[in-house]
């Protein structure tokens, strides 16, 4: 497996973990086991511990003092704003609605990349974005969920702001992934992020009644912390080292597919020929954007 293939596989795993994350996190929050901001503390705190533990077994890298400010800014957008608004928005909207809003990420990343990373926007890439976005919207419009949010407009707004924040984060860490090993900057990213989100979630965290956790809730929390946080934040930078930021962003279109299929497996949705067409559009969009032009890295 060459480095580009590994990067693409890593991106797929990221979207798989995120796609499953919608249902697991939504269930825990809606059934009042853990409130949104308290869940963010569990995510960030748990992942920070894992990253720092693993880093002790890896070679140490010297960090330029000026880069600590970049780590902090990346933590503001990639951890604090991103996670706080995502879980709060997920509490108020449906998993499938949230997943389709996330599909606008590649569009934002593509625009930001052209301005700040000087990435060339080709016609093929634009067409891929249009196909993927169209498929994601189609899938979400037809998708239904047995879980109804308390305030869909507000929840969707929070998810939208979360998307903008995450897109800025992807752009910010692009150059850091070229300079440092992922573990080097991510351990600092989550350390800074933990102290940023602590004031928002500490009150809710104290209200968690651990003794009420069922095996399913315990598994869901561990999945969100270990898989959808530790795993995704590790794999994304690895992929960014080999792929353009806009290519990384297009894989977001897989999330509605995975979220929809998982909802189907869990009995929360059904599927028809239109949804199959939507999924095909999404996969075609991913293919077109990840297709490497001739004489390109």
Secondary structure in CASP SS format (residue, H / E / C, confidence):
PFRMAT SS
TARGET T0000
AUTHOR 0000-0000-0000
METHOD secondary structure of the structure
MODEL  1
X C 1.00
X C 1.00
X H 1.00
X H 1.00
X H 1.00
X H 1.00
X H 1.00
X H 1.00
X H 1.00
X H 1.00
X H 1.00
X H 1.00
X H 1.00
X H 1.00
X H 1.00
X H 1.00
X H 1.00
X H 1.00
X H 1.00
X H 1.00
X H 1.00
X H 1.00
X H 1.00
X H 1.00
X H 1.00
X H 1.00
X H 1.00
X H 1.00
X H 1.00
X H 1.00
X C 1.00
X C 1.00
X C 1.00
X C 1.00
X C 1.00
X H 1.00
X H 1.00
X H 1.00
X H 1.00
X H 1.00
X H 1.00
X H 1.00
X H 1.00
X H 1.00
X H 1.00
X H 1.00
X H 1.00
X H 1.00
X H 1.00
X H 1.00
X H 1.00
X H 1.00
X H 1.00
X H 1.00
X H 1.00
X C 1.00
X C 1.00
X C 1.00
X C 1.00
X C 1.00
X C 1.00
X C 1.00
X C 1.00
X C 1.00
X H 1.00
X H 1.00
X H 1.00
X H 1.00
X H 1.00
X H 1.00
X H 1.00
X H 1.00
X H 1.00
X H 1.00
X H 1.00
X H 1.00
X H 1.00
X H 1.00
X H 1.00
X H 1.00
X H 1.00
X H 1.00
X H 1.00
X H 1.00
X H 1.00
X H 1.00
X H 1.00
X H 1.00
X H 1.00
X H 1.00
X H 1.00
X H 1.00
X C 1.00
X C 1.00
X H 1.00
X H 1.00
X H 1.00
X H 1.00
X H 1.00
X H 1.00
X H 1.00
X H 1.00
X H 1.00
X H 1.00
X H 1.00
X H 1.00
X H 1.00
X H 1.00
X H 1.00
X H 1.00
X H 1.00
X H 1.00
X H 1.00
X H 1.00
X H 1.00
X H 1.00
X C 1.00
X C 1.00
X C 1.00
X C 1.00
X C 1.00
X C 1.00
X H 1.00
X H 1.00
X H 1.00
X H 1.00
X H 1.00
X H 1.00
X H 1.00
X H 1.00
X H 1.00
X H 1.00
X H 1.00
X H 1.00
X H 1.00
X H 1.00
X H 1.00
X H 1.00
X H 1.00
X H 1.00
X H 1.00
X H 1.00
X C 1.00
X C 1.00
X C 1.00
X C 1.00
X C 1.00
X C 1.00
X C 1.00
X C 1.00
X C 1.00
X H 1.00
X H 1.00
X H 1.00
X H 1.00
X H 1.00
X H 1.00
X H 1.00
X H 1.00
X H 1.00
X H 1.00
X H 1.00
X H 1.00
X H 1.00
X H 1.00
X H 1.00
X H 1.00
X H 1.00
X H 1.00
X H 1.00
X H 1.00
X H 1.00
X H 1.00
X H 1.00
X H 1.00
X H 1.00
X H 1.00
X H 1.00
X H 1.00
X C 1.00
X C 1.00
X H 1.00
X H 1.00
X H 1.00
X H 1.00
X H 1.00
X H 1.00
X H 1.00
X H 1.00
X H 1.00
X H 1.00
X H 1.00
X H 1.00
X H 1.00
X H 1.00
X H 1.00
X H 1.00
X H 1.00
X H 1.00
X H 1.00
X H 1.00
X H 1.00
X H 1.00
X H 1.00
X H 1.00
X H 1.00
X C 1.00
X C 1.00
X C 1.00
X H 1.00
X H 1.00
X H 1.00
X C 1.00
X C 1.00
X H 1.00
X H 1.00
X H 1.00
X H 1.00
X H 1.00
X H 1.00
X H 1.00
X H 1.00
X H 1.00
X H 1.00
X H 1.00
X H 1.00
X H 1.00
X H 1.00
X H 1.00
X H 1.00
X H 1.00
X H 1.00
X H 1.00
X H 1.00
X H 1.00
X H 1.00
X H 1.00
X H 1.00
X H 1.00
X H 1.00
X C 1.00
X C 1.00
X C 1.00
X C 1.00
X H 1.00
X H 1.00
X H 1.00
X H 1.00
X H 1.00
X H 1.00
X H 1.00
X H 1.00
X H 1.00
X H 1.00
X H 1.00
X H 1.00
X H 1.00
X H 1.00
X H 1.00
X H 1.00
X H 1.00
X H 1.00
X H 1.00
X H 1.00
X H 1.00
X C 1.00
X C 1.00
X C 1.00
X C 1.00
X C 1.00
X C 1.00
X C 1.00
X H 1.00
X H 1.00
X H 1.00
X H 1.00
X H 1.00
X H 1.00
X H 1.00
X H 1.00
X H 1.00
X H 1.00
X H 1.00
X H 1.00
X H 1.00
X H 1.00
X H 1.00
X H 1.00
X H 1.00
X H 1.00
X C 1.00
X C 1.00
X C 1.00
X C 1.00
X C 1.00
X C 1.00
X C 1.00
END
